[in-house]
Amino acid sequence: MKTQTHSTHSTRRSRSLAGTMAIALIVSLPAAMSGCASTDDGGHHQASSSQQSAPMNMFGGASYQGEPALAVTAALVKAGGGSENFNFAKALVSMLGEETVNAEVAKLTRQYSEAEVNTFIGGMDLAINLSLKHATQAGVSLPEPAPLSGVELAKTLVTAGTTPDGTFWSGYLFDKAVSNKIHQQVMVDINNSAGYEADLTTHKILNQAMYDVAQALGVNHVKLASLH
């Protein structure tokens, strides 16, 4: 979650949303997050080559085809109140504090609209809940949460959603969180229930919001996706 033009997104609108798959195997945090960044030139070259060959996500940016960081996802779910009562707004407050979250919501409301921001918040709740549903149907439970909370968890999510070219893409984050396969399956559900525009809005505003979070936390190398 390489930048895309708006015409690419329009073209992808007509493409099939079909995708039926099972969740990837649970992996340890270091292994799952190994694709997020590399400190040596060889690793960077390998990641860049992988990005170039990987399929694109429907709403832009490279897809991540590796195994998901389920322990990090479990930490996010815990921050949001748990799998039975997950609330994305609560997770944001847990990570960033109420004052920061309120300021960001006000900024996003000015940039978009109250209706679109509400769609975004509700869309994130729906996406997480559907992801957990598909995982359960596949017979997979989340592992123990990674020892991450607050700002540290927020930075980890920014890193997880940043593609090798330095751009944050929401689709890349979803791939890392639950696997590309589950991400695609969840989008089918959202498009069939809330609709394509709601799914697009959720991805679009998350791109902007996580870019804003990155800047606020001093992760200034992260670039803003073209869809925002």
C-alpha positions in Angstrom: 0.0 0.0 0.0 4.6 3.1 -6.5 2.0 5.6 -7.1 -1.0 5.2 -9.4 -2.9 7.7 -11.5 -6.6 8.2 -11.0 -7.2 6.7 -14.5 -5.8 3.5 -13.3 -8.2 3.4 -10.4 -11.1 4.1 -12.9 -9.9 1.2 -15.1 -9.8 -1.1 -12.1 -13.4 -0.2 -11.2 -14.6 -2.5 -14.0 -12.4 -5.4 -13.1 -13.8 -8.5 -11.3 -13.5 -8.4 -7.5 -13.6 -12.2 -7.3 -11.2 -13.8 -4.8 -11.8 -16.8 -2.7 -8.9 -18.0 -0.6 -7.8 -19.2 2.9 -5.7 -17.3 5.3 -1.9 -17.7 5.4 -0.2 -19.6 8.2 0.5 -17.8 11.5 4.1 -16.6 11.6 6.4 -15.0 14.2 6.6 -11.2 14.3 10.2 -10.9 13.0 9.5 -13.2 10.0 6.2 -11.5 9.2 7.6 -8.0 9.3 10.8 -8.8 7.4 9.3 -7.5 4.2 8.7 -4.0 5.7 12.2 -2.7 5.5 15.8 -3.6 4.9 19.0 -1.9 6.2 21.3 -3.4 3.6 21.6 -2.5 -0.1 21.1 -6.2 -1.2 17.9 -6.4 0.9 16.6 -3.2 -0.6 17.3 -4.4 -4.1 15.5 -7.6 -3.4 12.5 -5.8 -2.0 12.3 -3.4 -4.9 12.5 -6.3 -7.4 9.7 -8.1 -5.5 7.6 -4.9 -5.6 8.0 -4.6 -9.4 6.9 -8.2 -10.0 4.0 -8.2 -7.5 0.4 -7.7 -8.7 -1.2 -4.3 -7.9 -3.9 -3.9 -5.3 -7.3 -2.8 -6.6 -7.0 0.7 -5.2 -3.4 1.2 -6.0 0.1 0.4 -4.8 2.0 -2.9 -4.8 0.4 -5.9 -3.2 2.2 -7.9 -0.5 2.2 -11.6 -1.2 4.0 -12.9 1.8 2.7 -14.2 5.1 0.9 -11.7 7.4 2.0 -10.2 10.7 -0.8 -11.7 12.7 0.8 -10.9 16.0 0.8 -7.2 15.1 -2.8 -7.5 13.9 -3.7 -9.0 17.3 -2.0 -6.0 19.0 -4.2 -3.6 16.9 -7.3 -5.6 17.7 -6.5 -5.5 21.4 -6.0 -1.7 21.2 -9.4 -1.4 19.6 -11.2 -3.3 22.4 -10.8 -6.9 21.3 -12.2 -9.2 18.6 -15.7 -9.1 20.0 -16.0 -5.3 20.4 -13.4 -3.9 18.0 -13.6 -0.1 17.4 -11.1 1.6 15.1 -11.6 5.0 16.7 -10.8 3.4 20.1 -7.6 1.9 18.6 -6.5 5.2 17.3 -7.0 6.9 20.7 -5.1 4.1 22.4 -2.2 4.6 20.0 -2.1 8.4 19.6 -4.1 9.9 22.4 -7.6 11.6 22.3 -6.3 15.1 21.5 -4.2 14.0 18.5 -7.1 11.8 17.2 -9.6 14.6 17.5 -7.3 17.0 15.7 -6.8 14.5 12.9 -10.5 13.8 12.6 -11.2 17.5 12.4 -8.5 17.9 9.7 -9.9 15.0 7.7 -13.4 16.3 8.0 -12.3 19.7 6.5 -10.4 17.9 3.7 -13.1 15.5 2.8 -16.5 15.7 4.6 -18.1 14.4 7.8 -20.0 11.8 5.8 -16.8 10.5 4.1 -14.9 10.4 7.4 -17.8 8.5 9.0 -17.7 6.1 6.1 -13.9 5.6 6.7 -14.2 4.9 10.4 -17.1 2.5 9.8 -15.3 0.9 6.9 -12.3 0.2 9.1 -14.5 -1.4 11.8 -16.1 -3.5 9.0 -12.8 -4.5 7.4 -11.3 -5.7 10.7 -14.5 -7.6 11.7 -14.8 -9.3 8.3 -11.1 -10.2 8.4 -11.6 -11.9 11.8 -14.7 -13.7 10.5 -12.8 -15.1 7.5 -9.9 -16.1 9.7 -12.3 -18.0 12.0 -14.0 -19.7 9.1 -10.6 -20.9 8.0 -10.0 -22.3 11.4 -7.3 -19.8 12.3 -7.1 -17.8 15.6 -5.0 -14.8 16.1 -1.8 -15.5 18.1 -0.9 -13.7 21.3 -0.5 -9.9 20.5 2.9 -8.6 19.8 4.3 -6.5 22.7 3.3 -3.3 21.0 1.1 -0.4 22.1 0.7 3.3 21.8 3.1 5.2 19.5 5.2 2.1 19.0 2.2 0.2 17.5 1.3 3.2 15.4 4.8 3.4 13.9 4.8 -0.4 13.3 1.5 0.0 11.3 3.0 2.8 9.3 6.1 0.7 8.5 3.9 -2.3 7.6 1.9 -0.3 5.1 4.9 1.4 3.4 5.9 -0.1 0.1 9.6 -0.5 -0.9 9.4 2.8 -2.8 8.5 4.6 0.5 4.8 5.2 -0.2 2.1 4.3 2.4 -0.7 2.3 0.7 -3.7 1.1 2.7 -3.9 -2.1 0.6 -0.3 -3.0 1.4 -1.1 -2.6 5.1 -4.2 -4.8 4.8 -2.1 -7.4 3.0 0.5 -7.4 5.8 -2.2 -7.5 8.5 -4.3 -10.4 7.2 -2.7 -11.6 4.0 -3.5 -10.5 0.4 -5.9 -13.4 0.0 -8.0 -12.4 3.0 -7.8 -8.7 2.0 -9.2 -9.5 -1.4 -12.0 -11.7 0.2 -12.9 -8.9 2.6 -13.1 -6.4 -0.3 -15.6 -8.7 -2.1 -17.7 -8.6 1.0 -17.5 -4.9 1.5 -18.3 -4.2 -2.2 -21.3 -6.5 -2.0 -22.6 -4.9 1.2 -21.4 -1.3 1.8 -20.6 -0.8 -1.9 -17.6 0.1 -4.1 -17.5 3.8 -3.2 -17.4 3.0 0.6 -14.5 0.6 0.0 -12.7 3.2 -2.1 -13.3 5.9 0.5 -11.9 3.7 3.3 -8.7 3.0 1.4 -8.4 6.7 0.3 -8.7 8.3 3.7 -6.6 5.6 5.4 -3.8 6.5 2.9 -4.1 10.2 4.0 -4.6 9.5 7.7 -1.6 7.2 8.0 0.6 9.6 6.1 -0.4 12.3 8.6 0.4 9.9 11.5 3.8 9.2 9.9 4.6 12.9 9.7 3.4 13.5 13.3 5.6 10.7 14.6 8.6 12.0 12.7 8.6 9.2 10.1 9.2 11.9 7.5 10.5 9.6 4.7 7.0 8.2 4.1 5.4 9.5 0.9 1.7 10.2 0.3 -0.1 7.8 -2.1 -1.7 9.3 -5.2 -5.1 8.1 -4.0 -5.9 10.4 -1.1 
